[in-house]
Amino acid sequence: MIKAISLFSGAGGLDIGSTMAGVEVMFSTDFDSDCIKTLKRNKKWNKGKILEGDLFSIKSSEIINLCSDEEYDKFIVIGGAPCQPFSKNGYWVGNQTRRGINDPRAKLVNEYLRVITDLKPDGFVFENVESLLHPTNKVIIDEFINIIKDEGYEYKIIKACALNYGVPQNRKRLFIIGTKGKFKAEEPKKTHGSEIEIKNDKSLKPYTTVSEFINKYNKDEFFEPEEIVEGRYADDLKQVPPGMNYKALTAWAGYPNPKFIADKKFWNFLLKLSPDRYSWTITAQPGPWIGPFHWESRRLRVPEIAAIQTFPEGYKFEGSRSSIQKQIGNAVPCLMAKAMVEFLKDSLE
């Protein structure tokens, strides 16, 4: 039996994916009190011990002691350190480093590695943004790899897109997966693909569409006051066709009496979903006019953004509306997480 320890658990995206993969999570932790309340509220998916706290102040011995009454043959560590320091907006020249990654951007990565080196799990899944591979972050990746190799792990660096695992969202993420076993494949098994990919692999299904996941919530009973769009650009949003953004209202698109100039706004300004396509990335802190919006010219409802992230139907979130948006936007899509944990699990069986 394989079980998991979850770090930086957030609202539980990786935890749920692990459970879906048949690897029960026996311990979860996060510093955000709303995330902890969310985890505790959904006991069907979060049956292990849940500890609120900053990982800097949680000793590795405390984690293993809290898991002392659990039965397992092997265990893994899952988690993704907060990714903001490694986003495209966070590039800057780092300091010289020593073993342990002495870089201000990498403090939480270092804490993740501290748990790995102290607890010596049979494997791990580390998640972050693709920008962690940017040359300005190279020292962090290099030191991460050096440390896990010294600890005896084989590893894979996986650049993954959520679309390939049944998630109706074009969301790209980086995973570093380590095992004390042997990998049986080059990468996690993809279940969905583009038309070109399907021609080469008949086992793949077409990408899922956003309507497949959220149509059930387009009913009056799911109405939320926060979904109402009012103000400066409300009328403009109504004129944007599904699947388009503000550029539909520019001379570039042949719009009469253009209201905007193409490429002068952020690409997701007045961005609107199309029911027969997948979604763009769900963000944690969207501005008031930043999409994706629903094709009916309203903001997405909580169960809709959760469904686009493939949280289980009925999963409940705690906190303010902005906190819930942040929790869901920061999460690893559950089906994507499931594929990564299954890949690791196969190496250990």
C-alpha positions as CSV (number, residue, x, y, z in Angstrom):
1,M,0.0,0.0,0.0
2,I,1.3,3.4,-1.0
3,K,0.3,6.6,0.8
4,A,1.2,10.2,0.5
5,I,2.3,13.3,2.5
6,S,1.1,16.5,1.0
7,L,3.0,19.9,1.4
8,F,1.6,23.3,0.2
9,S,-1.7,21.5,-0.1
10,G,-3.8,24.5,-0.9
11,A,-7.5,23.6,-1.6
12,G,-6.4,20.0,-2.4
13,G,-5.9,19.7,-6.1
14,L,-2.9,17.4,-5.9
15,D,-4.4,15.6,-2.9
16,I,-7.6,14.8,-4.8
17,G,-5.5,13.6,-7.8
18,S,-3.5,11.4,-5.5
19,T,-6.6,9.9,-4.0
20,M,-8.1,9.4,-7.5
21,A,-4.8,7.5,-8.4
22,G,-5.3,5.2,-5.4
23,V,-2.7,6.8,-3.2
24,E,-4.5,8.0,0.0
25,V,-3.1,11.2,1.5
26,M,-2.3,10.7,5.2
27,F,-1.1,14.2,6.0
28,S,-1.8,17.6,4.4
29,T,-0.5,21.1,5.4
30,D,-0.8,24.7,4.3
31,F,-0.3,28.1,5.9
32,D,-3.6,29.6,4.6
33,S,-6.5,29.2,7.0
34,D,-9.1,29.2,4.3
35,C,-7.4,26.4,2.5
36,I,-7.2,24.4,5.7
37,K,-11.0,25.0,6.3
38,T,-11.7,23.8,2.7
39,L,-9.6,20.6,3.2
40,K,-11.4,19.9,6.5
41,R,-14.8,20.5,5.0
42,N,-14.4,17.9,2.3
43,K,-13.7,14.8,4.4
44,K,-14.7,12.5,1.6
45,W,-11.5,13.5,-0.2
46,N,-9.3,14.6,2.6
47,K,-9.3,11.8,5.2
48,G,-5.8,12.3,6.6
49,K,-4.5,14.6,9.3
50,I,-4.6,18.3,8.4
51,L,-2.2,20.8,9.9
52,E,-2.3,24.5,9.5
53,G,1.1,26.1,9.6
54,D,4.1,27.5,7.7
55,L,6.4,24.7,6.5
56,F,9.3,26.8,7.8
57,S,8.0,26.1,11.3
58,I,6.9,22.5,10.9
59,K,9.7,20.0,11.7
60,S,10.1,16.9,9.6
61,S,9.9,14.8,12.8
62,E,6.5,16.4,13.5
63,I,5.2,15.3,10.2
64,I,6.3,11.7,10.5
65,N,5.1,11.5,14.1
66,L,1.6,12.6,13.0
67,C,1.7,9.7,10.5
68,S,2.9,7.1,13.0
69,D,-0.4,5.4,13.3
70,E,-0.8,5.0,9.5
71,E,-0.2,1.6,7.8
72,Y,1.6,1.7,4.5
73,D,4.3,-0.2,2.6
74,K,5.7,2.8,0.8
75,F,5.0,6.5,0.9
76,I,5.5,9.5,-1.4
77,V,5.6,13.3,-0.9
78,I,3.5,15.5,-3.2
79,G,3.3,19.3,-3.4
80,G,4.2,22.5,-5.2
81,A,5.9,25.4,-3.6
82,P,4.1,28.7,-4.3
83,C,5.1,29.6,-7.8
84,Q,4.9,33.4,-7.9
85,P,8.7,33.9,-7.4
86,F,9.3,31.9,-10.6
87,S,6.6,33.5,-12.8
88,K,7.6,35.4,-15.9
89,N,7.1,38.6,-14.0
90,G,9.5,37.5,-11.3
91,Y,12.7,37.1,-13.3
92,W,15.8,38.8,-11.8
93,V,19.5,37.9,-11.3
94,G,19.9,35.6,-8.3
95,N,22.7,35.5,-5.7
96,Q,25.5,33.0,-5.6
97,T,24.3,29.7,-4.2
98,R,25.4,26.9,-1.9
99,R,24.0,23.5,-1.3
100,G,20.4,23.8,-0.1
101,I,19.6,26.5,-2.8
102,N,20.6,29.7,-1.0
103,D,18.4,31.9,-3.3
104,P,15.6,34.2,-1.9
105,R,13.2,32.9,-4.6
106,A,13.8,29.3,-3.6
107,K,13.2,29.3,0.2
108,L,10.0,27.2,0.0
109,V,11.6,24.9,-2.6
110,N,14.4,24.4,-0.1
111,E,11.8,23.5,2.6
112,Y,10.3,20.9,0.3
113,L,13.7,19.4,-0.2
114,R,14.4,19.5,3.5
115,V,11.4,17.2,4.0
116,I,12.5,14.9,1.2
117,T,16.0,14.6,2.6
118,D,14.8,14.1,6.2
119,L,11.9,11.7,5.5
120,K,13.4,9.9,2.5
121,P,10.2,8.9,0.8
122,D,10.0,6.3,-1.9
123,G,9.1,8.9,-4.4
124,F,7.9,12.5,-4.8
125,V,5.9,14.7,-7.1
126,F,7.0,18.4,-7.2
127,E,4.8,20.9,-9.2
128,N,5.6,24.4,-10.3
129,V,5.2,26.8,-13.3
130,E,7.1,26.1,-16.5
131,S,9.0,29.3,-15.9
132,L,11.1,27.5,-13.3
133,L,13.0,26.2,-16.4
134,H,13.9,29.7,-17.5
135,P,17.6,30.4,-17.6
136,T,17.3,32.9,-14.8
137,N,16.1,30.1,-12.5
138,K,18.6,27.5,-13.8
139,V,20.6,27.5,-10.6
140,I,17.5,26.4,-8.7
141,I,16.7,23.5,-11.0
142,D,20.4,22.4,-11.1
143,E,20.7,22.4,-7.3
144,F,17.3,20.6,-6.9
145,I,18.5,17.9,-9.3
146,N,21.9,17.6,-7.5
147,I,20.2,17.1,-4.2
148,I,17.7,14.5,-5.3
149,K,20.4,12.6,-7.2
150,D,22.6,12.5,-4.1
151,E,19.6,11.1,-2.2
152,G,19.4,8.2,-4.7
153,Y,16.3,9.2,-6.8
154,E,15.8,8.7,-10.4
155,Y,13.9,11.6,-11.8
156,K,11.9,12.9,-14.8
157,I,11.2,16.6,-15.6
158,I,7.8,16.7,-17.2
159,K,6.5,19.7,-19.1
160,A,2.8,18.9,-19.1
161,C,-0.4,20.5,-20.5
162,A,-3.6,19.8,-18.6
163,L,-5.5,19.3,-21.9
164,N,-3.7,16.0,-22.4
165,Y,-5.3,14.5,-19.2
166,G,-8.9,15.3,-19.8
167,V,-8.9,18.8,-18.2
168,P,-10.9,21.3,-20.3
169,Q,-8.2,24.0,-19.8
170,N,-5.1,25.0,-21.6
171,R,-2.9,25.1,-18.5
172,K,0.8,24.2,-18.6
173,R,2.8,23.1,-15.6
174,L,6.2,21.7,-14.7
175,F,6.5,18.5,-12.7
176,I,9.7,17.0,-11.3
177,I,8.9,13.4,-10.4
178,G,11.4,11.3,-8.4
179,T,11.4,7.6,-7.5
180,K,13.5,5.1,-5.7
181,G,12.1,2.5,-8.1
182,K,12.3,2.4,-11.9
183,F,10.3,4.4,-14.4
184,K,8.3,2.1,-16.7
185,A,7.6,4.8,-19.3
186,E,9.1,8.0,-20.5
187,E,6.2,10.2,-19.4
188,P,2.7,10.1,-17.7
189,K,0.1,8.5,-19.9
190,K,-1.9,11.0,-22.0
191,T,-5.6,10.3,-22.4
192,H,-6.5,13.2,-24.7
193,G,-4.8,14.9,-27.7
194,S,-5.1,17.2,-30.6
195,E,-6.3,16.0,-34.0
196,I,-2.7,15.5,-35.1
197,E,-1.9,13.5,-32.0
198,I,-5.0,11.4,-32.4
199,K,-4.0,10.4,-35.9
200,N,-0.7,9.1,-34.5
201,D,-2.3,7.5,-31.4
202,K,-5.9,6.1,-31.8
203,S,-6.2,5.5,-28.1
204,L,-6.4,9.2,-27.4
205,K,-9.7,11.1,-27.1
206,P,-10.3,14.6,-28.4
207,Y,-9.7,17.5,-25.9
208,T,-12.7,18.0,-23.6
209,T,-14.8,21.1,-24.0
210,V,-15.6,23.5,-21.3
211,S,-19.4,23.1,-21.8
212,E,-19.0,19.3,-21.0
213,F,-18.0,20.4,-17.5
214,I,-20.0,23.5,-16.7
215,N,-23.3,23.3,-18.5
216,K,-24.9,21.7,-15.5
217,Y,-24.3,24.9,-13.5
218,N,-25.9,27.3,-16.0
219,K,-29.2,27.3,-14.1
220,D,-30.9,29.9,-11.9
221,E,-30.3,27.7,-8.8
222,F,-26.5,28.3,-9.1
223,F,-26.8,32.1,-9.5
224,E,-24.2,34.2,-7.6
225,P,-24.4,38.0,-7.1
226,E,-20.7,38.2,-8.0
227,E,-21.3,37.0,-11.5
228,I,-23.1,40.2,-12.6
229,V,-20.9,42.4,-14.8
230,E,-21.5,46.1,-14.5
231,G,-19.5,49.2,-15.2
232,R,-17.2,50.7,-17.8
233,Y,-16.8,47.7,-20.2
234,A,-20.0,45.8,-19.5
235,D,-21.6,46.7,-22.9
236,D,-18.4,45.9,-24.7
237,L,-18.2,42.5,-23.2
238,K,-21.7,41.7,-24.5
239,Q,-20.5,42.5,-28.0
240,V,-17.5,40.1,-27.9
241,P,-18.4,36.8,-29.6
242,P,-17.7,33.5,-27.7
243,G,-14.1,32.4,-28.0
244,M,-12.8,36.0,-28.6
245,N,-11.4,38.9,-26.6
246,Y,-11.4,42.6,-26.9
247,K,-9.7,42.3,-30.4
248,A,-13.1,41.4,-31.8
249,L,-14.0,45.1,-31.3
250,T,-11.0,46.5,-33.2
251,A,-10.2,47.4,-36.8
252,W,-8.0,44.3,-36.9
253,A,-11.3,42.3,-36.8
254,G,-13.1,44.6,-39.1
255,Y,-15.3,46.0,-36.3
256,P,-17.1,49.2,-37.4
257,N,-16.3,52.2,-35.3
258,P,-13.5,50.3,-33.4
259,K,-13.5,50.7,-29.6
260,F,-10.0,49.4,-29.0
261,I,-6.7,49.0,-30.7
262,A,-5.4,45.5,-31.3
263,D,-2.5,44.4,-29.1
264,K,-2.8,47.4,-26.8
265,K,-4.5,45.4,-24.0
266,F,-3.7,42.2,-22.2
267,W,-4.7,39.2,-24.2
268,N,-7.3,38.1,-21.6
269,F,-9.0,41.5,-21.5
270,L,-12.7,40.8,-22.1
271,L,-11.8,37.2,-22.9
272,K,-14.9,35.0,-23.3
273,L,-15.2,31.3,-23.3
274,S,-16.7,29.3,-26.2
275,P,-18.9,26.4,-25.2
276,D,-17.4,24.1,-27.9
277,R,-13.7,24.7,-27.0
278,Y,-11.6,24.3,-23.9
279,S,-10.9,27.1,-21.5
280,W,-7.8,29.3,-21.1
281,T,-6.0,29.2,-17.8
282,I,-8.1,29.9,-14.7
283,T,-6.2,32.6,-12.8
284,A,-6.0,33.1,-9.0
285,Q,-6.4,36.9,-9.0
286,P,-8.1,38.1,-12.1
287,G,-8.7,41.8,-12.5
288,P,-12.3,43.1,-12.9
289,W,-12.2,42.9,-16.7
290,I,-9.9,39.9,-17.1
291,G,-11.4,36.6,-18.4
292,P,-12.3,34.0,-19.1
293,F,-15.9,35.2,-18.8
294,H,-18.9,32.9,-19.5
295,W,-20.2,33.0,-23.1
296,E,-23.4,34.6,-21.6
297,S,-21.3,37.7,-20.7
298,R,-21.1,37.1,-17.0
299,R,-18.4,36.0,-14.6
300,L,-17.9,32.3,-14.0
301,R,-19.6,30.8,-10.9
302,V,-17.6,29.0,-8.2
303,P,-18.8,25.5,-9.2
304,E,-17.9,26.4,-12.8
305,I,-14.3,27.4,-12.1
306,A,-13.9,24.4,-9.9
307,A,-15.2,22.1,-12.6
308,I,-12.8,23.6,-15.1
309,Q,-10.0,22.7,-12.7
310,T,-11.7,19.2,-12.5
311,F,-12.5,19.4,-8.8
312,P,-15.1,16.7,-7.9
313,E,-18.7,17.8,-8.2
314,G,-20.0,19.0,-4.8
315,Y,-16.5,20.0,-3.5
316,K,-17.0,22.9,-1.2
317,F,-14.7,25.9,-0.6
318,E,-14.4,28.1,2.5
319,G,-13.6,31.8,2.6
320,S,-14.5,35.0,0.8
321,R,-15.2,35.0,-3.0
322,S,-11.7,36.3,-3.7
323,S,-10.2,33.7,-1.4
324,I,-12.1,30.9,-3.2
325,Q,-11.0,32.2,-6.6
326,K,-7.4,32.2,-5.4
327,Q,-7.7,28.7,-3.9
328,I,-9.1,27.3,-7.1
329,G,-6.8,29.3,-9.4
330,N,-3.7,28.2,-7.6
331,A,-4.7,24.5,-7.6
332,V,-3.3,21.7,-9.8
333,P,-6.1,20.4,-11.9
334,C,-7.2,17.2,-10.2
335,L,-7.1,15.0,-13.4
336,M,-3.7,16.3,-14.2
337,A,-2.5,15.5,-10.7
338,K,-4.0,12.0,-11.0
339,A,-1.9,11.3,-14.1
340,M,1.3,12.4,-12.4
341,V,0.8,10.3,-9.2
342,E,-0.2,7.3,-11.3
343,F,3.1,7.7,-13.2
344,L,5.0,7.7,-10.0
345,K,2.9,4.9,-8.5
346,D,3.7,2.6,-11.4
347,S,7.4,3.1,-10.8
348,L,7.0,1.8,-7.2
349,E,4.9,-1.3,-7.9
